[in-house]
């Protein structure tokens, strides 16, 4: 089992009903993601990149196909087991940071650890370590409103890594940032993914960022293809 891919999607299909019409978003999409591999997910707006990431992250059920983590098919998992897997094995970064405004940067990274059962003292040590690795050690006790957009997204990345996930899913993580800030955040994201040996899928519209990942897959007409 140790040789199994970190994440594998097989023949995934997803169709939505729009009025009396069917919208076929995924038509047998497939992806194999190895440990330590960082893959760019590209494609036109509306192609279904977010849907694909939601299914990969067990936030949404496919209509057909398989989602496998470490070789295990998750299709038969109930909601509780899916939640446990998301909490322990998956990290999510979105285009908007979604930090809790009433908590400090450190507390935003501490909370998911405590929800997973980590003690406060241990969770704070890890939170500070992650924030320092993102260049935010001096900002750990600042609330999100006192942080720049780039700093807030760095906190969101630290939060995604808080529970030491095996797979990181990022949906346009630099989409709301100016080019210079986006580049800095991206560099930190890739560095941390490599340091932690994560398998990562990062959706982006930026071809320059995509070219710096291990490989690129394109989602179009419901099918994934290597670029």
C-alpha positions as CSV (number, residue, x, y, z in Angstrom):
1,X,0.0,0.0,0.0
2,X,3.0,2.3,0.6
3,X,3.6,2.4,-3.1
4,X,0.1,3.6,-3.9
5,X,-0.4,7.1,-5.2
6,X,-1.2,9.8,-2.6
7,X,-4.4,10.6,-4.6
8,X,-6.0,9.0,-7.5
9,X,-9.2,9.9,-9.4
10,X,-10.5,7.4,-11.8
11,X,-13.1,8.0,-14.5
12,X,-14.8,10.8,-12.5
13,X,-18.1,12.1,-13.8
14,X,-20.2,15.0,-12.5
15,X,-23.3,16.4,-14.1
16,X,-25.5,19.2,-12.8
17,X,-29.1,20.0,-13.6
18,X,-29.8,23.5,-14.8
19,X,-33.5,23.9,-15.4
20,X,-34.4,21.2,-17.8
21,X,-30.8,20.8,-19.1
22,X,-27.9,18.7,-18.0
23,X,-24.5,20.3,-17.6
24,X,-21.7,17.7,-18.0
25,X,-18.8,19.2,-16.0
26,X,-16.6,16.1,-15.7
27,X,-16.8,13.4,-18.3
28,X,-14.4,10.7,-17.0
29,X,-11.6,12.9,-15.6
30,X,-8.6,11.0,-14.3
31,X,-5.5,12.0,-12.3
32,X,-2.8,10.2,-10.4
33,X,-0.8,12.3,-7.9
34,X,2.4,10.9,-6.4
35,X,3.8,11.8,-3.0
36,X,5.9,14.9,-3.2
37,X,4.5,15.9,-6.6
38,X,3.2,19.4,-7.2
39,X,0.8,19.6,-10.2
40,X,-0.7,22.6,-11.8
41,X,-4.4,22.4,-12.8
42,X,-5.3,24.8,-15.6
43,X,-8.2,25.3,-17.9
44,X,-10.7,28.0,-19.0
45,X,-13.1,29.6,-16.5
46,X,-16.1,27.4,-16.0
47,X,-14.3,24.3,-17.1
48,X,-14.9,22.6,-13.7
49,X,-11.6,23.1,-11.9
50,X,-13.3,23.9,-8.6
51,X,-15.7,20.9,-9.0
52,X,-12.7,18.7,-9.6
53,X,-11.0,19.9,-6.5
54,X,-14.1,19.6,-4.4
55,X,-14.5,16.0,-5.5
56,X,-10.8,15.3,-4.9
57,X,-11.2,16.8,-1.4
58,X,-14.2,14.7,-0.6
59,X,-16.4,17.9,-0.3
60,X,-18.6,16.6,-3.1
61,X,-19.6,13.2,-4.4
62,X,-19.0,12.3,-8.0
63,X,-21.9,10.8,-10.0
64,X,-19.5,8.0,-11.1
65,X,-15.9,7.1,-10.8
66,X,-13.5,6.6,-7.9
67,X,-11.5,8.8,-5.5
68,X,-8.6,6.9,-3.8
69,X,-6.3,8.0,-1.1
70,X,-3.2,5.9,-0.6
71,X,-4.9,3.2,-2.7
72,X,-8.1,3.1,-0.7
73,X,-11.4,3.8,-2.5
74,X,-13.4,6.4,-0.5
75,X,-16.6,5.8,-2.4
76,X,-18.2,3.9,0.5
77,X,-17.2,6.3,3.3
78,X,-20.0,7.8,5.3
79,X,-20.0,11.5,6.1
80,X,-18.1,11.0,9.4
81,X,-15.3,9.1,7.8
82,X,-15.0,11.6,5.0
83,X,-14.8,14.4,7.5
84,X,-12.1,12.6,9.5
85,X,-10.1,12.0,6.3
86,X,-10.4,15.7,5.3
87,X,-9.3,16.8,8.8
88,X,-6.3,14.5,9.0
89,X,-5.0,14.0,5.4
90,X,-6.2,17.0,3.4
91,X,-5.2,20.7,3.4
92,X,-7.3,23.3,1.5
93,X,-6.3,26.8,0.3
94,X,-8.8,29.0,-1.5
95,X,-8.7,32.2,-3.6
96,X,-10.0,34.1,-0.5
97,X,-8.3,33.4,2.8
98,X,-11.5,32.8,4.9
99,X,-9.6,33.6,8.1
100,X,-11.6,34.0,11.3
101,X,-11.4,37.8,11.9
102,X,-11.8,37.7,15.7
103,X,-8.8,35.4,16.1
104,X,-5.1,36.2,15.6
105,X,-3.0,34.6,12.9
106,X,-1.6,32.1,15.3
107,X,-5.0,31.2,16.7
108,X,-6.3,30.7,13.1
109,X,-3.6,28.0,12.7
110,X,-4.1,26.6,16.2
111,X,-7.8,26.0,15.9
112,X,-7.8,23.2,13.3
113,X,-5.2,21.4,15.3
114,X,-7.3,21.6,18.5
115,X,-10.4,20.4,16.6
116,X,-8.3,17.4,15.5
117,X,-7.3,16.7,19.1
118,X,-4.0,18.4,19.5
119,X,-3.3,20.1,22.9
120,X,-3.1,23.9,23.0
121,X,0.6,24.1,23.9
122,X,1.7,21.7,21.1
123,X,-0.7,23.4,18.6
124,X,0.8,26.8,19.3
125,X,4.3,25.6,18.9
126,X,3.5,24.2,15.4
127,X,1.5,27.3,14.5
128,X,4.4,29.6,15.3
129,X,6.8,27.3,13.5
130,X,4.6,27.4,10.3
131,X,4.1,31.1,10.5
132,X,7.8,31.7,10.9
133,X,8.4,29.5,7.9
134,X,6.1,31.9,6.0
135,X,7.9,34.9,7.2
136,X,5.2,35.9,9.6
137,X,6.8,35.2,13.0
138,X,6.5,38.8,14.0
139,X,2.8,38.9,12.9
140,X,1.6,35.8,14.8
141,X,-0.4,37.8,17.3
142,X,-2.0,40.2,14.8
143,X,-5.7,39.7,13.7
144,X,-6.4,39.4,10.0
145,X,-7.6,43.0,9.7
146,X,-4.1,44.1,10.6
147,X,-2.4,42.0,7.9
148,X,-1.9,42.7,4.2
149,X,-3.6,40.5,1.6
150,X,-0.4,38.6,1.0
151,X,0.1,38.0,4.7
152,X,-3.5,36.8,5.1
153,X,-3.0,34.3,2.4
154,X,0.2,33.1,3.9
155,X,-1.7,32.5,7.2
156,X,-4.3,30.5,5.2
157,X,-1.5,28.3,3.8
158,X,-0.1,27.8,7.3
159,X,-3.6,26.8,8.4
160,X,-3.9,24.3,5.6
161,X,-0.7,22.6,6.7
162,X,-1.5,22.7,10.4
163,X,-2.5,19.1,10.7
164,X,0.4,17.8,8.5
165,X,-1.8,16.7,5.6
166,X,-0.7,14.3,2.9
167,X,-2.4,16.1,0.1
168,X,-2.8,19.9,-0.5
169,X,-5.6,21.2,-2.7
170,X,-5.4,24.9,-3.7
171,X,-8.0,26.7,-5.8
172,X,-6.5,29.9,-7.3
173,X,-4.6,30.6,-4.1
174,X,-3.0,33.8,-5.5
175,X,-5.9,34.9,-7.6
176,X,-6.8,37.9,-5.5
177,X,-3.2,39.2,-5.1
178,X,-1.1,41.6,-7.2
179,X,1.6,39.9,-9.3
180,X,4.5,40.6,-7.0
181,X,2.7,39.5,-3.9
182,X,1.3,36.5,-5.8
183,X,4.7,35.4,-6.8
184,X,6.0,35.6,-3.2
185,X,3.1,33.6,-1.8
186,X,3.5,31.0,-4.5
187,X,7.2,30.6,-3.8
188,X,6.4,30.0,-0.1
189,X,3.6,27.6,-1.0
190,X,5.8,25.5,-3.2
191,X,8.7,25.5,-0.8
192,X,6.5,24.3,2.1
193,X,4.9,21.6,-0.1
194,X,8.3,20.3,-1.0
195,X,9.6,20.5,2.6
196,X,6.7,18.6,3.9
197,X,6.7,16.0,1.1
198,X,3.1,16.9,0.1
199,X,1.3,15.9,-3.0
200,X,-0.4,19.1,-4.2
201,X,-2.8,20.2,-6.9
202,X,-2.8,23.9,-7.5
203,X,-5.4,25.4,-9.8
204,X,-4.2,28.6,-11.5
205,X,-4.8,30.8,-14.5
206,X,-1.2,32.0,-14.4
207,X,0.9,30.1,-17.0
208,X,4.2,31.4,-15.4
209,X,3.3,29.9,-12.1
210,X,2.1,26.7,-13.7
211,X,5.4,26.3,-15.5
212,X,7.2,26.2,-12.2
213,X,5.4,23.1,-10.9
214,X,6.4,19.5,-11.6
215,X,3.8,19.1,-14.3
216,X,0.6,20.6,-15.7
217,X,-2.7,19.1,-16.5
218,X,-5.5,20.9,-18.4
219,X,-9.2,20.4,-17.7
220,X,-11.3,21.1,-20.7
221,X,-14.6,19.6,-22.0
222,X,-14.7,17.5,-18.8
223,X,-11.5,15.7,-19.5
224,X,-8.0,16.1,-17.9
225,X,-5.0,15.9,-20.2
226,X,-1.3,16.4,-19.6
227,X,0.1,19.6,-21.0
